[in-house]
Amino acid sequence: MRIIENKKELERYLETISFIGYGVVEEIEKKVKKIIADVSSRKDEAVLEYTRLFDCKEMEPVDLLVKEDEIEEAYFECQEEEPKFIEALKIAYENIYQYHLKQKEETWLYTKEDSVLGQIIRPLERVGIYVPGGNGSYPSTVLMNSIPAKVAGVKEIIMVTPPDKEKKVNKYTLAAAKICGINKIFKVGGAQAIAALAIGTELIPKVDKIVGPGNIYVAIAKKLLFGVVDIDSIAGPSEVLIIADSSANPKYVAADLLSQAEHDTMARCILITTSKELAFEVVENINGMLKANPNPIASQSIEKNGAIVIIEDLEEATQIANMICPEHLELCCKEPEDLIFKIKNAGAIFVGEFSPEPIGDYIAGPNHVLPTSGTARFFSPLGVYDFVKRISVIKYSKEQFFKDAPFAIEMAEKERFLFHANSLKVRLEDVQK
Amino acid sequence: MRIIENKKELERYLETISFIGYGVVEEIEKKVKKIIADVSSRKDEAVLEYTRLFDCKEMEPVDLLVKEDEIEEAYFECQEEEPKFIEALKIAYENIYQYHLKQKEETWLYTKEDSVLGQIIRPLERVGIYVPGGNGSYPSTVLMNSIPAKVAGVKEIIMVTPPDKEKKVNKYTLAAAKICGINKIFKVGGAQAIAALAIGTELIPKVDKIVGPGNIYVAIAKKLLFGVVDIDSIAGPSEVLIIADSSANPKYVAADLLSQAEHDTMARCILITTSKELAFEVVENINGMLKANPNPIASQSIEKNGAIVIIEDLEEATQIANMICPEHLELCCKEPEDLIFKIKNAGAIFVGEFSPEPIGDYIAGPNHVLPTSGTARFFSPLGVYDFVKRISVIKYSKEQFFKDAPFAIEMAEKERFLFHANSLKVRLEDVQK
């Protein structure tokens, strides 16, 4: 883990981590385009072919839709054998639901003289959630992606997830899907799943928006199909930035950096601190923890992208944080509240020593789908606002029209839209009669 | 203009208008990628080269930034010669500002037992607005794209617009920019302008989000750079759908269909009516208006994509509208209010005979940047919400942590994120001591 003590070094480091490539790997893009074209023309036939090719040789058409029984079995198996997990799911569900309720917006209409203007809020009708599969288990992904949709009022949530080689979907993922009331689950993954949701097949219904994390194929398919369907923000390597002073507990800081580091080797784990002593203790703790629980991904990520930046005061730390725009920002210092409103760019702020990032990943309530790779500059956490659309309402009275139309005509004529002007004039003539 | 009287015909028509291509013209995409790469590596040098190539041969580096004097001159020329236009701009500004104020969201924080959760609203810091140029004049584009950003609290708005062959930018566009308090204007257009705003050059600052309409090069550049920068929704051919009964005025309906038709030959102008008589009168009026004011674009658009659908009752009309998801929906019937809340998908609803679409385009207040080509299924009008980002806040107390952490550990372990579990455990051990 590099320790950065001067501006020059810091600048160089920021450059290495700040670049977000705008290009995508051409090779992969070509493959994804072919998959999309195939699914578009041959629908389920193509979906099945790709699922056999990438996930499970033995898949049959009848296997694509997860049966009600399969979900029930997974759930009851968990409940029997791991009741604490089901309890955790239920508590998480409740906390996440309650937090997201606060994001709910209402339709408003107001009168202006005797005209009416307003904005109607409407939930999206059908949403698709991509959940990674293979050997992994992703119950929290199911919770975090589906609950805001439910709060928004989305009627139908379709989940897609690649099966393992035995045609199965992880039981923890299924148990979470049951608790969230997911309407249908398909054993399909990769670009073919995204294409199927965006375009619709015989079996898989076309959705209005696709959310959820996936590999590079999934990400590119989402980007290519953006506009045919809405998508969530584009995810890159994730990061944690911890601002700490000498009051911070080095063991906690080390553990939190490692919790981010285990995500992938590209993860960025950064500590900014006013205390050199803390810096050295954190390094020691990280080494100790990695020795006790060897983890090659976390080691590489710390080694390659990790950094400790020594600064003069916490004010400077907030400035650097605003440049990095971290997905997760932890404030581990004496008066963390003072710093909160100095932060302009971050996905989520974790305040004080009992708010480590994983408490937010699983149980606190706010969404764990956060803008990564510096996109907190313009993207927001996933929320209820992502699952609604707005419709403007304009109802002009005759009197208001008579007052305003001449100005609208003036502007239409300047823009040389004469039929726009005409639409106003034919009415104005009648009013003036 | 075709008249559709049965379900089969309607289905065929809906198919022809409902397809939103997911592919982009490969040729153009290649060119745009080259422009992006050039601007990325050679910055202003490349921007200038492309501006010379596409817009104005004589451009010099010093011409790229619009001078303060140029803006002042344009404004005062308008004020002297066309005071009514300046008055119209000011009224429009005020109406649009007031409407968008209602969209403004506030930061909220709440306590849950002794923990704090919340969501901070932050404006984007710097936004880019693309305004088309050439021979056109687009004051309303400037108003509609910049005012929501101003209401959101965006500090810096950068406008780009291609110059004409004499290096000039349209005076009406400049006057609108002055009224909106645009911070900087560059005479740059096309994909090179989008690349410059997304990546940043010596002269043109990198922005957080790019909004505003443009040609296919602009649209593709925005899509390719989505993620490096945020963009507004992807625009396609625009449409108007008018629901009318026998009480509607055929002259108004005809004029409104034509006002949409003059946008471009791909525009879709659709009337759904319970009255055959109205249908024929509308056709007659359209023919008359086109004869009085010949307009080849409007004629072609009516001819190619226009349709009148005859239906039994207005309920059926709302169902068809929800399938078409029109950008603009006019309700020209006896009790239009009854229909408003039956509409699930539309950009904006214009209610009653004194609310023609152009009143919303220019002066009413709601945004005229609306989701096109059926994307009202999931996209919203441009609004204040497009110019803010949200930051979650999590501040756990020791007691709440002690209660919740075991469940978070349970979930982390099921997902096999052992260092996530560790970050919680090291604290829990200390609390339990």
Boltz contact constraints between the chains, C-beta under 6 A:
constraints:
  - contact:
      token1: [A, 20]
      token2: [B, 228]
      max_distance: 6.0
  - contact:
      token1: [A, 22]
      token2: [B, 225]
      max_distance: 6.0
  - contact:
      token1: [A, 22]
      token2: [B, 228]
      max_distance: 6.0
  - contact:
      token1: [A, 84]
      token2: [B, 410]
      max_distance: 6.0
  - contact:
      token1: [A, 85]
      token2: [B, 410]
      max_distance: 6.0
  - contact:
      token1: [A, 85]
      token2: [B, 414]
      max_distance: 6.0
  - contact:
      token1: [A, 88]
      token2: [B, 407]
      max_distance: 6.0
  - contact:
      token1: [A, 88]
      token2: [B, 410]
      max_distance: 6.0
  - contact:
      token1: [A, 88]
      token2: [B, 411]
      max_distance: 6.0
  - contact:
      token1: [A, 91]
      token2: [B, 407]
      max_distance: 6.0
  - contact:
      token1: [A, 99]
      token2: [B, 117]
      max_distance: 6.0
  - contact:
      token1: [A, 117]
      token2: [B, 99]
      max_distance: 6.0
  - contact:
      token1: [A, 117]
      token2: [B, 365]
      max_distance: 6.0
  - contact:
      token1: [A, 122]
      token2: [B, 344]
      max_distance: 6.0
  - contact:
      token1: [A, 124]
      token2: [B, 378]
      max_distance: 6.0
  - contact:
      token1: [A, 137]
      token2: [B, 414]
      max_distance: 6.0
  - contact:
      token1: [A, 137]
      token2: [B, 415]
      max_distance: 6.0
  - contact:
      token1: [A, 140]
      token2: [B, 411]
      max_distance: 6.0
  - contact:
      token1: [A, 172]
      token2: [B, 414]
      max_distance: 6.0
  - contact:
      token1: [A, 208]
      token2: [B, 377]
      max_distance: 6.0
  - contact:
      token1: [A, 208]
      token2: [B, 378]
      max_distance: 6.0
  - contact:
      token1: [A, 209]
      token2: [B, 378]
      max_distance: 6.0
  - contact:
      token1: [A, 225]
      token2: [B, 22]
      max_distance: 6.0
  - contact:
      token1: [A, 227]
      token2: [B, 234]
      max_distance: 6.0
  - contact:
      token1: [A, 228]
      token2: [B, 20]
      max_distance: 6.0
  - contact:
      token1: [A, 228]
      token2: [B, 22]
      max_distance: 6.0
  - contact:
      token1: [A, 230]
      token2: [B, 378]
      max_distance: 6.0
  - contact:
      token1: [A, 234]
      token2: [B, 227]
      max_distance: 6.0
  - contact:
      token1: [A, 251]
      token2: [B, 426]
      max_distance: 6.0
  - contact:
      token1: [A, 255]
      token2: [B, 422]
      max_distance: 6.0
  - contact:
      token1: [A, 255]
      token2: [B, 423]
      max_distance: 6.0
  - contact:
      token1: [A, 255]
      token2: [B, 426]
      max_distance: 6.0
  - contact:
      token1: [A, 256]
      token2: [B, 423]
      max_distance: 6.0
  - contact:
      token1: [A, 258]
      token2: [B, 419]
      max_distance: 6.0
  - contact:
      token1: [A, 259]
      token2: [B, 419]
      max_distance: 6.0
  - contact:
      token1: [A, 259]
      token2: [B, 420]
      max_distance: 6.0
  - contact:
      token1: [A, 259]
      token2: [B, 423]
      max_distance: 6.0
  - contact:
      token1: [A, 262]
      token2: [B, 419]
      max_distance: 6.0
  - contact:
      token1: [A, 344]
      token2: [B, 122]
      max_distance: 6.0
  - contact:
      token1: [A, 346]
      token2: [B, 391]
      max_distance: 6.0
  - contact:
      token1: [A, 348]
      token2: [B, 392]
      max_distance: 6.0
  - contact:
      token1: [A, 349]
      token2: [B, 393]
      max_distance: 6.0
  - contact:
      token1: [A, 350]
      token2: [B, 394]
      max_distance: 6.0
  - contact:
      token1: [A, 351]
      token2: [B, 395]
      max_distance: 6.0
  - contact:
      token1: [A, 352]
      token2: [B, 395]
      max_distance: 6.0
  - contact:
      token1: [A, 354]
      token2: [B, 396]
      max_distance: 6.0
  - contact:
      token1: [A, 354]
      token2: [B, 398]
      max_distance: 6.0
  - contact:
      token1: [A, 354]
      token2: [B, 401]
      max_distance: 6.0
  - contact:
      token1: [A, 355]
      token2: [B, 394]
      max_distance: 6.0
  - contact:
      token1: [A, 355]
      token2: [B, 395]
      max_distance: 6.0
  - contact:
      token1: [A, 355]
      token2: [B, 396]
      max_distance: 6.0
  - contact:
      token1: [A, 356]
      token2: [B, 423]
      max_distance: 6.0
  - contact:
      token1: [A, 358]
      token2: [B, 408]
      max_distance: 6.0
  - contact:
      token1: [A, 358]
      token2: [B, 412]
      max_distance: 6.0
  - contact:
      token1: [A, 358]
      token2: [B, 420]
      max_distance: 6.0
  - contact:
      token1: [A, 358]
      token2: [B, 423]
      max_distance: 6.0
  - contact:
      token1: [A, 358]
      token2: [B, 424]
      max_distance: 6.0
  - contact:
      token1: [A, 359]
      token2: [B, 396]
      max_distance: 6.0
  - contact:
      token1: [A, 359]
      token2: [B, 408]
      max_distance: 6.0
  - contact:
      token1: [A, 360]
      token2: [B, 394]
      max_distance: 6.0
  - contact:
      token1: [A, 362]
      token2: [B, 408]
      max_distance: 6.0
  - contact:
      token1: [A, 362]
      token2: [B, 411]
      max_distance: 6.0
  - contact:
      token1: [A, 363]
      token2: [B, 404]
      max_distance: 6.0
  - contact:
      token1: [A, 363]
      token2: [B, 407]
      max_distance: 6.0
  - contact:
      token1: [A, 363]
      token2: [B, 408]
      max_distance: 6.0
  - contact:
      token1: [A, 364]
      token2: [B, 394]
      max_distance: 6.0
  - contact:
      token1: [A, 365]
      token2: [B, 117]
      max_distance: 6.0
  - contact:
      token1: [A, 366]
      token2: [B, 392]
      max_distance: 6.0
  - contact:
      token1: [A, 366]
      token2: [B, 394]
      max_distance: 6.0
  - contact:
      token1: [A, 377]
      token2: [B, 208]
      max_distance: 6.0
  - contact:
      token1: [A, 378]
      token2: [B, 124]
      max_distance: 6.0
  - contact:
      token1: [A, 378]
      token2: [B, 208]
      max_distance: 6.0
  - contact:
      token1: [A, 378]
      token2: [B, 209]
      max_distance: 6.0
  - contact:
      token1: [A, 378]
      token2: [B, 230]
      max_distance: 6.0
  - contact:
      token1: [A, 378]
      token2: [B, 389]
      max_distance: 6.0
  - contact:
      token1: [A, 380]
      token2: [B, 389]
      max_distance: 6.0
  - contact:
      token1: [A, 380]
      token2: [B, 390]
      max_distance: 6.0
  - contact:
      token1: [A, 381]
      token2: [B, 390]
      max_distance: 6.0
  - contact:
      token1: [A, 381]
      token2: [B, 392]
      max_distance: 6.0
  - contact:
      token1: [A, 389]
      token2: [B, 378]
      max_distance: 6.0
  - contact:
      token1: [A, 389]
      token2: [B, 380]
      max_distance: 6.0
  - contact:
      token1: [A, 390]
      token2: [B, 380]
      max_distance: 6.0
  - contact:
      token1: [A, 390]
      token2: [B, 381]
      max_distance: 6.0
  - contact:
      token1: [A, 391]
      token2: [B, 346]
      max_distance: 6.0
  - contact:
      token1: [A, 392]
      token2: [B, 348]
      max_distance: 6.0
  - contact:
      token1: [A, 392]
      token2: [B, 366]
      max_distance: 6.0
  - contact:
      token1: [A, 392]
      token2: [B, 381]
      max_distance: 6.0
  - contact:
      token1: [A, 393]
      token2: [B, 349]
      max_distance: 6.0
  - contact:
      token1: [A, 394]
      token2: [B, 350]
      max_distance: 6.0
  - contact:
      token1: [A, 394]
      token2: [B, 355]
      max_distance: 6.0
  - contact:
      token1: [A, 394]
      token2: [B, 360]
      max_distance: 6.0
  - contact:
      token1: [A, 394]
      token2: [B, 364]
      max_distance: 6.0
  - contact:
      token1: [A, 394]
      token2: [B, 366]
      max_distance: 6.0
  - contact:
      token1: [A, 395]
      token2: [B, 351]
      max_distance: 6.0
  - contact:
      token1: [A, 395]
      token2: [B, 352]
      max_distance: 6.0
  - contact:
      token1: [A, 395]
      token2: [B, 355]
      max_distance: 6.0
  - contact:
      token1: [A, 396]
      token2: [B, 354]
      max_distance: 6.0
  - contact:
      token1: [A, 396]
      token2: [B, 355]
      max_distance: 6.0
  - contact:
      token1: [A, 396]
      token2: [B, 359]
      max_distance: 6.0
  - contact:
      token1: [A, 398]
      token2: [B, 354]
      max_distance: 6.0
  - contact:
      token1: [A, 401]
      token2: [B, 354]
      max_distance: 6.0
  - contact:
      token1: [A, 404]
      token2: [B, 363]
      max_distance: 6.0
  - contact:
      token1: [A, 407]
      token2: [B, 88]
      max_distance: 6.0
  - contact:
      token1: [A, 407]
      token2: [B, 91]
      max_distance: 6.0
  - contact:
      token1: [A, 407]
      token2: [B, 363]
      max_distance: 6.0
  - contact:
      token1: [A, 408]
      token2: [B, 358]
      max_distance: 6.0
  - contact:
      token1: [A, 408]
      token2: [B, 359]
      max_distance: 6.0
  - contact:
      token1: [A, 408]
      token2: [B, 362]
      max_distance: 6.0
  - contact:
      token1: [A, 408]
      token2: [B, 363]
      max_distance: 6.0
  - contact:
      token1: [A, 410]
      token2: [B, 84]
      max_distance: 6.0
  - contact:
      token1: [A, 410]
      token2: [B, 85]
      max_distance: 6.0
  - contact:
      token1: [A, 410]
      token2: [B, 88]
      max_distance: 6.0
  - contact:
      token1: [A, 411]
      token2: [B, 88]
      max_distance: 6.0
  - contact:
      token1: [A, 411]
      token2: [B, 140]
      max_distance: 6.0
  - contact:
      token1: [A, 411]
      token2: [B, 362]
      max_distance: 6.0
  - contact:
      token1: [A, 412]
      token2: [B, 358]
      max_distance: 6.0
  - contact:
      token1: [A, 414]
      token2: [B, 85]
      max_distance: 6.0
  - contact:
      token1: [A, 414]
      token2: [B, 137]
      max_distance: 6.0
  - contact:
      token1: [A, 414]
      token2: [B, 172]
      max_distance: 6.0
  - contact:
      token1: [A, 415]
      token2: [B, 137]
      max_distance: 6.0
  - contact:
      token1: [A, 419]
      token2: [B, 258]
      max_distance: 6.0
  - contact:
      token1: [A, 419]
      token2: [B, 259]
      max_distance: 6.0
  - contact:
      token1: [A, 419]
      token2: [B, 262]
      max_distance: 6.0
  - contact:
      token1: [A, 420]
      token2: [B, 259]
      max_distance: 6.0
  - contact:
      token1: [A, 420]
      token2: [B, 358]
      max_distance: 6.0
  - contact:
      token1: [A, 422]
      token2: [B, 255]
      max_distance: 6.0
  - contact:
      token1: [A, 423]
      token2: [B, 255]
      max_distance: 6.0
  - contact:
      token1: [A, 423]
      token2: [B, 256]
      max_distance: 6.0
  - contact:
      token1: [A, 423]
      token2: [B, 259]
      max_distance: 6.0
  - contact:
      token1: [A, 423]
      token2: [B, 356]
      max_distance: 6.0
  - contact:
      token1: [A, 423]
      token2: [B, 358]
      max_distance: 6.0
  - contact:
      token1: [A, 424]
      token2: [B, 358]
      max_distance: 6.0
  - contact:
      token1: [A, 426]
      token2: [B, 251]
      max_distance: 6.0
  - contact:
      token1: [A, 426]
      token2: [B, 255]
      max_distance: 6.0
